[in-house]
Amino acid sequence: MTEFTHGILTASKSIYQNNKGSILRTIIYTIGHFAIAITVLMLIANVSFVIALTDAIVEPLANAVWYFILDKVWTAKYKKKF
C-alpha cells in the first residue's frame, strides 16, 4: 500500500468514526429519496423508468450533500442546548 493510499484510508476511517450517525442518516435518507423520486416522477410526470431513475439518482445525491452539511451544522449548534 502506498503512502497516498494509506493516507486516504486513514482519513476515511477518521471521517467515518467522527460522523457515524450523520453518515448513516444521510445514507438512509438518500435511499428513501431514490425510491420516492422514481415513484413520483413515473406517476406524476409520466416519464419512463430510465429517465425517472436518472433524475432520482442525480438530484438526491445533491440533496444528500446538503443534508449532511445541514445535519453537521444542526448537531454542532443544538447539542450544546439540549
HELIX and SHEET records of a PDB file:
HELIX    1   1 GLU A    3  ASN A   18  1                                  16    
HELIX    2   2 LYS A   20  VAL A   40  1                                  21    
HELIX    3   3 LEU A   41  ALA A   45  3                                   5    
HELIX    4   4 PHE A   49  TYR A   78  1                                  30    
END                                                                             
